[in-house]
């Protein structure tokens, strides 16, 4: 068995002295959950009730792994009635010294509770050594019994009471953790759902989906500045470079583009191979001119970032990563399009087609950024008049503009 845990600790009956507090805690959780209280609001109340009516803990820590490309998990630490919120970056966390020498790893590896009395040397676990120096006498960490056991989820309790926990205290704390578990898991699944939607479809679009816009053919007509970008010579690069190198290059290129677009309030809707479709919506707060100005500012910022990236990698001439960006403004259909059980939340309409044709024209005119006349009129900036040009499959000729 694990250090400090009696053989039958998790199966013995709840002690009479702990039963009233646990029953009151269960009723409080039921009542508190009637309202959509976030975990940050629910957790402090849980900790206070445990400390005041069940076992005198002074520090309670909950750790919950999420599903986010940059964030590994969230943690709430309650101590002396103060609450601290932390997020951990995903990159490298599982190989970090902090994790490898933590009680969390022990619980992750064993899927069992771990108890450690803090009246002896605990230098093998730096966190426990720190708690010992702060006056803790005992420590219990237990995995939360989620339906999904594939990710980290735990509650830990540290106490300063003389002698630490007795066997009944351990049972009571384990029961309290089990009572809290379903409320924590509900919050985790909500966070995962929102994070995944934000990651794959963007913040504005994810909000529309969460609000119930999931019916095929359900679209809104909105006005937006439209961004369509495409990398030059991608097929050649794919043929002559290893696929891993191509993926790394795309991630770097897309990453720089996302920074530029999001900094100006735009939203990437779709990666199409090496192409990017993004919008800068017109809203009650952002008029047509401001949306176009933001799109152009993003294009200029991206050009600067692309040049810096090429210089950093020593890429010159035909080896340098180059691209074209078409910018237009107009009304578009924004919503669900696709098959009955496989929908795509996207934009379509003549305005999107024109942005695409402008991007195509950048190759002929040897310009990185081209804009339509409606875009020029709206953004209010002096631009270079490049004359009348034909856009493929679009009737008539169209005056095109570039950046000086």
N, C-alpha and C positions, 0 to 999 in steps of 0.2 A: 504493500500500500504506500501511498504518498506520505512524505514527511509531515508528521504532526496530526494526521487524520485517523481517528479510531476506525476499526473495521466496519462498524455498523452505523457510522455517523449519519448517513443520508437516508437510512431506512427506519431509524428509531422514531417514535411518536414525538410530536411537538410538546415541549414542557408546558405545564399549566401556566407558569409565569410569563411565557411568551405568547400564549394563545390569544389573549385579548388584543395585544398590539398588532399581531398579524391579521386578525379578523378585521380590525379597524382599518389597517392598511389596504386590505383587499376591497373594502367598501369605498374607501376614498379613491382608489384607482378607478373603480367603476364610475363613480360620480364625476371625477375629473375628466374622464375620457368622453363624456357626453358632448363636450365642446372640442373643436379642433385645436387642442393645445399642442404646440411644438415640443419636441423633446427638451429643449432648453428651459421651457416653462414647467414641464412635468417633473423632471429629474430632481430639482432642488427640494420640492415638496416631498418626494419619496425619501430622499436622504434625511431630511429633518424628522420625518416620522419614524424612520428606522432608529435614528440616534436617540430620539426622545422617549420612545415607547417600547423599543424592542431590545437593542443592544447599544451601548454607548460608544458608537464608532465616531471618529473625528474626521476621517477622510474616506470618501467613496469615489471610485473611479469607474466610469463605463467607457469601454472602447468598442467601436462598431466599424467594421470594414464596409466600404461602399464600393460601387462599381463606376469609377470615374477615371478617365485617361491620365489625369495628373494627381489626383488625390487618393491616397490609400485608404484613409479612414478618418473618422471624427472621434474626438474624445471629450468628455465632460468630467471635470474633477471638482468635487465638492469637498471643502475642508473648512472647518470652523465657521460654517454657514456662508462661506464665500464660494462663488462658482467661477470656473475658468473653462473656456472653450478652446480647443486646439484642433488643428487639422494637420495631417502628416502627408508629405509628398509621397507619391507612389514610387518614383524613381529610386531604386537602390534600398528601399526600406527593409526588404527581407534579408539583405546581406549586411545591414548596418550593425555595428557593435551594440547600439542601444537595444535593438530587437533581439539579437542573439544571446544577450546576457540578461534577458528580462523574464519575469514570471509569465508574461503573455506567451512567449514561445513554449514554455513548459505546458501550458494549458492547450495551446494549438496542437502540439505534438501528441498529447495524451488524451485530449478530450475529457479530462477529469479535473476536478478541483485540486488546488494546491494550497496547503497551509504551512506557514513558517512562523515559529515563535521567534521573536526578535530579542531574546535574552542571551544570545550567543553570537559568534562570528557569522556575519552574512555578507562578507566581502565578495563572494562569488556572484552576488546579484546586486549591482550598484543601487538600484531603486530601493531595495529593502535596506541597504546600508544608510541611505539618505533618510528613509522613514525612521529608522532606529535612532539616528542622530536628532530627529525632531521629537523624540519621546514615545514613539510607537512601541508597544509591547507584543503585538501579535498582528498577523496578516493572513487574510484569506482571499483567494481569487478563484472564481468559479465560472465555467463556460455557461452562457445563457442557452437554454434549450430551444433554439429556433428550429423551425421546420427545415430551413436551409442551413445545413451545418458546414457548408463549403468555405465560409468566410469567418474571420475572427470576430468574436462577439463575447464579451466578458463583463463581469462586475467584480470589483475588488473592494475589500473593506479593511481598514486599518483602525486599531483602537489604541488608546493610551491607558486603559483601565489596568490596574495592578493585577498581575497574574495572567493577563490576556484573556482568551476565550476559553470557556469550558465547553464540554461536548454539546450541551443544550444550546449554547450560543451559536455554535457552528451550524446546527440544524436550523435554527431560526433564521440565520443570515442566508442560508441556501434556499429556504422557503421564500424569503422576501425577494431574492433574485428571481425565483421562478414566477412569482406573482407579477413582477415587473416585466418579465421577458416578452409576453405577447404585445405589450404596448410599445416596447422598444423595436420589436421586429416590424410592426406596422409602420413605424416612422422610417426604418431603414428601407423598406420596400418602396415607400413613397419617394424617398430621396433618390433611390436607384432609378426609379421610373423617370423622374424629372431630369436627372443627370443624363440618362441615356438619350432622352428626347432632345435635350439641349445640345448634346454632342453630335447627334446624327442629323437633326433637322434644323437646329438653330433656336435661339431663345424665343423670338416672336412666334415662330411656327409651332414650337412645342406648347406654348401657352394656348394657342388656338385648339390644338389637339386635346389638351387636358380639359379645356372648356367644352368639349364635346363635338368638335367639327371633324367627324370621322366618316361621314357618309360619302360614298363615291359620287362624284359630280357636284358636290357641294363646294361652290367657289364664291369668293367675293371679288368685286371689281375694285381695284385700288390703283392709285397713281403712284409711280415710283421712278426714280432714276435707276437705270438698269446697267449692270456691269457684266460684260462677257469678255473673259481673258483666255488666251490660248498660248501654250508654249511653242516656240519655233523648233523645228527639226527633232521633234520627240521620237518619231519613228526611227530615224537614223541613230539616235542615242540608244534606243531600246535594242537595236540590232547589234551594236558594237560594244555595249557595256553589260556587265553582269547584272542580273535582275535585282540583286540586293543593292547595288550601287544606284540603279535607276530609282528604286523605291526611296532610298535615302535622299536622292536629289529632289524627287517629287515632294517628299515630306518637308524638306527645307524650303522649297519654292512655295508650297501651299502655306507653310507656317508664316513666312514673311508676308504673303498676301493677306492672310487672315489678320495679322497684326495691323496692317494698314487699313483694311476695310472696317474692322471692328472699332478701331480708334476713332473713326469718323461716323460711327453709328450705323454702319451698314450690316447686313446679314448675308452670310454665304448660304445659299440654298442647295447648291449641288456641285459636286466634283464630277466632271464628265471626262474620264481618262485624264488628260493633262489640261483640261479646260475648267474654268470656274464661272459659275453663274451666281451673281449676287444682286441684291436690291438695296436701295436707300429709300424707304417709303416716305411718301408725303403724308403727314399727319396733322391734326389740329395744331400741334406745337411746332411742326417743321413744314414750312411751305415749299412750293416747287423749287424756288430759287435756292433755298438752303439745302435741299436734298441734292440738287445738282452740284452745288459748290462742294458739298461733302464728298460726293463721288469723285470729283476731279481732284480734290485734295488727297484722297486716298490713292488715286492713280499716280500722282506725282510722288507721294511718299513711297509707294511700292517701287517705282522706278529707281529711286535713290537707294532703297534697300537691296534691290537686285544688283545694282552696280557695285555696292559694297560687298555683297556676297561673292560676286565674280572675282573681284579684286582679292578678297581673302583666300579664295581657292586657287588663285593664279590662272583663272580661265580668261583667255583673250581670243580675239578673232572668231573663227567658226566654232571654237570650243566653248565660248561664253554662252551662258543661258540667256536667250532673248525671247521676246514675247510680243503679243499685240493685245491691246485693250480697246474694246468698242463701248462707247457710252452714249446712251439715248435716254429719253424720258417720255413717258406716256402711260396710258391706262393698260392694265394687265389683269388677267384672270388669275386669282391666287387661291388655291385650294386643292382638293383631292381629285386626282386623276389616276386611273389605273384599272386593275382587275378587281373582281369582287373581294378577294382576300389578299390582295397585294397592292396597296395604294402608295402613291407618291404624292407628297405635298409639295407642289411646285408652282411655277408661273408659266403661262402661255399667252400668246397674243401677238399681233403684228409688231408691237413695240419690242418684244423679245427678239423677233426675227430680224428687226432692223439693227439691233445691237450686235447680233451675230454677224450680219453682213458688213457692218462697220469694222468688226474685228478682222474679217477676211481681207478687207481693203487695206489694212495696215501693212500686209505683205507687199502689195503692189506699190503703195506710196512710201514704203520704207519708213514708216512712222510707228512708234510704239503705242501712241494714244490718239484715237480719232473720235470726234464727237459730231453729232447731228446738229442741224440748224436749230431745232426746238430746244436741244440741250444748251447750245450756245446762248440762245435768247433768255433762257431761264437762269443760267448761272451767273450772268452779269459780269463776266470777266473778259478782258480783251484777249481774243484768240486769233490764231493765224488762219486766214481764209485760204483753203486749198482748192477752191473752185468746185465746179459741178462734176459729179461722178455717178455712174450707174451702179446700183446695188443689186446683186444677183437676185432674180425672181421678184424684185420690187419695182413696180411700174414707175417710169419717168426717171429724171435725173435729180440728184440731191446735192445740196451744197454741204460740203464737209469741212470741218475745222480741226486744227491741231494746236498743240501747245508750242509757244514760241521758244 
